[in-house]
């Protein structure tokens, strides 16, 4: 454990500025609708992957074992503290954090997440439990659809398609959870070996400053190993986010009448700056990840179709590098010859 979840929850209660609370009937409709959308989106996304029948059955079984949660801001922050504890292998750290460090780290995490709790619409969490959790943040969904002036029914289905794609990605490639867990553990452990970070709390404090625009990702990069790990993580995030963007538009076109309007208005919202990776990875990398990743996915599928693209999820060695995200031909030559 790297985060004291109880302290994170208590700190969040002090830090979160509550968004508009919907009435009982509106809230019940929102929760029921998002959960129904998630289940529908799962089926649509699995179909779009064009898996062989046996593999598709395995994927659906893994999806059924997972959970769908509709959370308020505090619930989402608590869930992310749990996710961080599942994400990082404590044995990979130079020194396991003690109670004081876990408590201080919890306060820093609560600080970061409180800033994001009205911006992040949904999230697939593969780390807190092996079965995974698909989460929607109800206040953020309401804020976004009102700010964008879009129809709630279409918008909520569109968001569900994006997050369900992440859920299907991990269900299609069960090895991806541990692969990402190992990589993210490196991203935490390497800086802790540098003199500038004396504890896990220092690491999260720096992350908080980056999110607030008060520091740079350069403050994290302590050596070539860190740079390599960050590069690998960025490539995988580009793939996962870009693929989800492609799926939400392509699948959405068949079931959502206002996809083009949703995409136009959502891109404008993205360009205004949102999401913790926008600042955390620096230089609007989150936006680039969506767009470069989507270009990569489309380029590969034009050459080898969905079945050829699915080779990415067959084994870790087939994941693209950052260079391959930028030049899809490199990945095609390496994987498909």
N, C-alpha and C positions, 0 to 999 in steps of 0.2 A: 504494500500500500504506500502510495506517495502523497495522497491527499487525505486529510481528515474530513470525511464527508459530513459529519455533524457540524463541524466548525464552518465548513463551506455553506451549509444550509443556513446557519444562524447569521453569517455575514451577509448572505444574499438578502435576507429579510431586511437588513438595515440599508442595503445599497439599492435595491430595485425600486424604480419608480413605476408603480402599477399603471398599466394601460387601462383603457376603457373596459369595464366588466359588462359583458352582454347580459341581457335578461335571461331568465331561466329557460324560456322556450327557445330563444335564439341560440343559447349555449348548447342545449340538447340537440338541436338541429345541426349545429356546427360539428359537434363531437360525432354524432351518428353519421353525418355525411362524409366526414374525413375518413372514418374507419371503413365505410362502404367503398369510398373511392379507392382506398389503399388496396382492398381485396380485388376490386375490378382491375386496377392498374397492374397488379401482380400478374394476373392472367394475360392481359394484353401484352405486357412486356415479355413474358416467357414465350408467348407465341411469336413475337418479333425476333427472338434469338434463333429461331429455326433449328432447335436442338433435335437430335434423334429422339424417338419416343421414350426410350429407357432413361436417357439422361434428363429429359423434360420431367418425367415422373419423379426422379430423384430430387430435382430442383423444387418441384411443387411440394414435396414432402418436407424439405428443409424450410420452405417459406411458411408452411402451415405450423411448423414448430416454433416459429418466431412470434413476436407480439407487435401490436399496433397501439401506440399510446398517443393521446391528445392531451397536452400538458399546458399548464400556465407557466409564467416566467420562472417562478421559484422551482417548480417541478422539473423544468428543463435544466436549470443550473445544477440541481441535485443529481439529475441523470448524467450530466457531463462530468461531475466529480467521480461518479461511479465508472464512467467510461474511461477516464484518465487512469484510474486505478487498474482497470483491466487492460489498458493499452500498453502500459510500461512494465516490462519485466524487471522487478526490483533486483533480481540477482545479477542483472547486467550493469547495474550502477556501481560506481567505485565504492560507495558506502551507503548502505540502506538508510534512508532518512529516519531520524528519531521523531518522537512525538512533537517536539517544538518545531522542527522543520516541516513536518506534515501540517501542523496547524497554521504556520505562517504561509505555506504554499496554498492552503485552502482559502485564506483571505485574498491572496492575489488572484486565484482562479475565480472566486466569486466576483471580484472587481471587474475582471475582463468580461465574464459572462453576463454580468448585469448590463453592460453597455450593449451587448449583442442581443439581448433577450427580446427586443422588439424588431429585430432585423432579420434574424434567421427564421425562415418559414418552416423548414422541416430538416430532418437529419436521419440517416440510417447509422445506427451505432452497432458495429459488429463486435465490440470489445467487452462490454459489461457482461455479456453472456454469449456462449457459443452459438446459440440459436439466433441471436441478433434482435435488435429492437428498431422498429420504424416509428419515428417520433414526429409529431406536428406540434408547433407552438401556436396555440389558438390566438392569443393577442396579436402576434406578429402577422398571422394570416389576415385577420380583420383589418389591421392597420394598412397592410400592403394593398388589399383589394379596394379599400376606400381611397387611398392615395393615388392609385393608378386608375380609379374609376372604371373598374371592369366588373363583369358579372360574376358573382360569387360561385355559382355552380360550375362554370367553365374554368375559372381560375383555380379552384380547389382541385378539380380533376387534373389539371395541367401540372400543378405542383406535385400531386400524388404520383404522376407518371415519372417525374424526375427522381423522386426519392425511391420509388419502387424499383427503378432501374438499378440503383446502387444495391438494393437488397438482392435483386436477381444476379447481379455481378458476383457478389460474394457467395450466393447459393450455387451458382454455376461453377465457381472455382473455390471449393472449400479451403484449399491451401492458402488462399489470399489473406485470410485473417491472420494466420501466424506469420506469413511473409511480411505483412505490413506492421505487425506487432514488433517483429525483430528490428525492422528498419526504424520505426519510431522510437524504439528503446535506444537505438544508437544515437538518434538525434538528441535525446535527453542525456545520455551517459557521456558523450564526448565532451560537451561544454563543461560538465562537472569535473573533468580532469584538468581544466585550465584554472590558473590562479584567480581569474576574474570572477569565478562562480564558486562560492564556498559551500553552497547548499542548494537543494532543490527549490527552496523559497527564492533564492537569488535568481534562479533561472526563470521562474514564473513572474518575478517582478520585472525582469527585462522584457519578457513577452508582453506584459501589461503595458509597459512604456512604448513598445513597438505598436501595439494596437491603438494606443492613444496618439500616435504620431510623434512621440517624444524621443524615440530611439530608432535605430536602423537594424535591419537583419544582419548587417556587418558585425554588430555586437555579439551575435551568436556564433559566427564562423571563426573558430579558434585554430583550425588546422585543415590540412587537405582531406583528412578522413571525414570531417564535418561537412566540408564542401561536397565531397562525393556522395555522402548520405543525403544531403539536401537536394542534390541534383537528381538522385534516383527517386526520392520521394516526390519531387515536383513533376517528374515524367509520369509517374503512376497516377498522381492526382489529375494531371492533364488528360490522361486517357479516361479515367473514371468519370470526371466531370464533363468532358467533351462528349463522350458516348451517351451520357444521360441527357445532355442537351439535344443531341440528334434524335434520340428515341422519343423524348417528350414532344418534339415537333412532328416527327413522322407518324408515330402512333396516334398522337393527338389529332392530326389532320383528319383521321377517320371517325373520331368520336366527339370532337370539340369544334364547334362552328367558328369560334373566334380566335383560333390559334395565331393567325397573322397579327391581329391586334394585340393579343397577349404578349407575343414575342417583341413587338415594337416597343410597347410600353415598359416591359420588363427590362429590356436592354438599356433604355433610358435610365431606369432606376439603378441598374448595375453601374452605369457610367458615373452616377453621382457619388459612388463610393459606398460600399457596404460589405459586411462580412469580415470576420476577424482575419482571414487569410489575406484579404486585400492589403492590410497593413503589415500583418505578421510576416509574410513572405516578401513584402516590399515591392515597390514600383508597379503597383496594380497587377501583380503576378496572378492573382486569382482570376481577374478578367481575362488575362492572356491564356490562362489554363483552360477556361471554358472554350475560348475561341480557337486556340491552336489545337486543342484536343479534338474539337469538332471537325476542324479541317482535316486532321489526320484520319479520323474515323471515316469521313466521307471519301477521302482519297483512296484508302485501302479497300473500302467496299466497292468502289468503282472498278478496281482492278481484279479483285478475287471474290467479290460478293460477300454476303453475310457469313456463309459457311467458312470461307477463307479467313475472314476477320476473326471468327470465333477461336481461331488457333491461339489468339492472345491469352485466352482463359484456360488453355490446356496445361500450362506449366510456367513456373516463374521465369525460365529462360526465354520465353516468348514475349515477355513484357517489353514495351518499347523503351529505349533510352531517350534522353532529352534531344539528342541529335536526330534520332529517328522521328520524334514527334514533329520536328521542324522539317525533316526531309523524309516523307513516308517511303520513298523508293528504297531507302537504306533498310528499313524494316522488311519490306517485301522481298528484297534480294536475300536478306539473312534468313528469313523464316520460310519463304516459299521458293527461294532459288530463282 
